[in-house]
Amino acid sequence: MYGLLKGNREIIRICSTERFRTNSIMISAFASEISRSTRLQRYTKLVENEIFLTDYALEHVIAVKNLDINDKQLVENVALCLDALRLVHVVFNKILYLRSQAFDLSENGDHSLLMDILWINLVTVGESTQQFNSQLTDSTTRDWKLLGFQSNEPTTDFRGMGILGLHQLVYFTTKRPASAFKILTGSKKSVGYFPFAVTGINITQFVLSLLAEARLH
């Protein structure tokens, strides 16, 4: 009984408008609190192909925590927190779907287009700064090893992360072209060499493992 009352008070404390200045802090604290409940922790655990409905989850939390349904602000904030957690589940499953899609440069036009964008993103920056090896900017054929793939057939590099790895590389080089180019040129130095593309794919795999362990939300 004491544990139930304590949990009840904690939810009320977390979801009061006076407690936190930003929704993100409130959502994080709410997730941490319900993760301690064996009956509610399902809303914080990411499971493939499992996405809950906010309305159902709200009724469940109210019943388990014995919350006052007449407290409009409390109920609205609990619903806000649950909907944010639901969106994490949606994104997680979308990520898993992309990871499950095998990369195929020769047969899939969309995959070929993404590879073209990746190449162009880095070549454009290289040309504008005149800092990169002429092999990249002058090449009429794509030497994917210049971008840090293990060979000119990148399929094996994407085997673990599927098309998700390519999407991440394209996103990074599109949104942060200068940073991506700086890392690419730095990766080619004799001291501290690393394959740019392969390393990016491995980082994607690492971040996904953290997300699956609920260490990023």
N, C-alpha and C positions, 0 to 999 in steps of 0.2 A: 504494500500500500504506500509506504514512504517513497519507494522508487517511482511509483506512478505519479504521485503528487509532485515529486521533484522534477520529473520529466515534463509534467504539465506546466509547471512554473517556468521551466527553462524555455519551452516553446513560446510561451507568452512573452517572456523577456526578450527573446530573439526577434520576434515578429511585431514588436511594438515600434511605432514610427519614431519614437524618441531615442531608441537604443542605438541605431546605426544611421550614418549619414548617406550611405550608398546601398543600393540593392545588392551589389555583388558581395559585400561583406555579410549582409543579412543571409543571403542564399548559402554562402559558404558555412556560416555558423549553423544554419538550419540543417544542412546536409550532414554536418558532423554530429549534430544531436540525434537525428533520426537513425543514423548508422549504428548507434548504440542499442537500438531496439531490434530484437530478433523479429518482431512482427512488421517493422517498417523499413528495415535496412535494404529490402529489395528495390526500393526507389533510388538507392545510391549505388547499387551493384550493377555493373554493365554486363549484360548477357546477350549473346548474339541472337537476333530475331525476337527479342523481347522488348516491347515498348508499351508503357502503361498509359492509361487515359487520365488526364489531370482531374477530371470531375470525380472519377472513382477513387483515385488516390486521396483527394481532399476529404471525401466522406470517411475513408479508412483512417486517416490521421486524426480527424475530429473524434471518431469513435474510440480509437486506441488511447488518445491523450485526454479524452473527456473534455474537449474544448467547448467554450460557450459559442454556439452557432449564432447568437444574437450580437456578438461582438463583430461588427461588420469589418472594421479595420484589421482585426486579427485574422479573420477568415480570408480576406483579400490578400493579405501578405503571405499566408500559408499557401494559398493558391498560386501566387506569384513564384514562390520558391519551388513548388512542385512542378510548375510549368517549365521553369528553367532547367530542372533536373530531367524532365521529359525530353527537352531539346538536346541535352547531352546524349541521351539514349539514341535519339534520331540520328545525330551526327555520327555517333560511334558505329551504328549499323551501316550508314552510308560509307564510312571509311572501310569497314570490313568488306562491303560489296566491291569497292574499287580494288582492294587488295586481292580479291578472289578472281578478278578479271586478268587473264594472262595477256602479257604484252606480245604483240605480233606486228613487227614493222613491215613485213612483206604483204600481209593480207588485209590489215585493218587500216583504212584510210584515215580514220580519226587519230590513231596512234602515230601514223606517219606525219600528220599535220602537227601534232604536239611536239614531235622530235624536230620538225622544221622550226617551230617557234623557239624551242630551246636553243637551237643553233643560232638563229637570227638574233635573239636577245643578247647573246654573248658576243657575236660578231659585230653588232651595231655599236656596242660599248667599246670594243676593241678598236674599231675603225675611228671612232670619235676621239679616243685618247691616244691613238697611234702607239700603244704600248705593247700590243700583242704580236706574237709570232706571225709572220706573213703566211705561214702554212695555213692558218685559220682563215684569214681575210681574203687570201688569193685563191683558195682551193675551190675548184669547180665540183669536186666530189667530196662527200662528207667523211672525214676521217674522225670517227667518233672517239678514238683513243685520245685525241687532243682535248676532249672535254672530260676525260677521266673515266671512260668506260674501259673494260678490260680488252675489248676487241672491237672490230668494226661491225660486229653482230651483237648488239647490246641485250639480246633476249635473255641470256643467262644472268646478266646483272639484275634484271627485274624479276627473276624467278621467285624470290622470297616475298616481295612487296607488290607484285603485279603492276597494274597501271597506276596504282596509288603513288608509287615511287616517282613515276614520270610526272604526274600532276604536281607533286610537291616541288620537283626541280623547276618545272615551268612557272609555278607560282612565285617561287623565290627569285628567279631571274627576271620575271616580269615586274614584280613589286619592288625589288631591291637590286636593280641591275648593276649599279656601281659597286655595291657590297659583294654581289655574286662574282663580278669580274675580278675584283681585288683578291677574293679567295681563290679563284681559279688560277690567276697568275702566281699567287703565293704558293699554290700547291705544286708548282712545277720547279721550285727551287731545289737544288741538289741536297740541301740540308732541310730536313723536315718534309720531304716529298710525300704527298698522299693523292690518291685518285679522286678528283673533285666529284664526279657523278656518283661513283660507288659509295663514297663517304656520305654524300647527301642521302642516298637510299638507306644506308645503315642508320643514319640519324632518324629518319622517318620510322624505321623499325623500332628503334629505342623509344621514341616518343609514344608510339602506339602501345608499347608494352607498359609504359607509365600510365597511360590513359586507361588501359584495361585493368590496372591495379588500383584505379581510383585515386591516383596520386597527383592528378592535375585538376581536379574539380572538387 
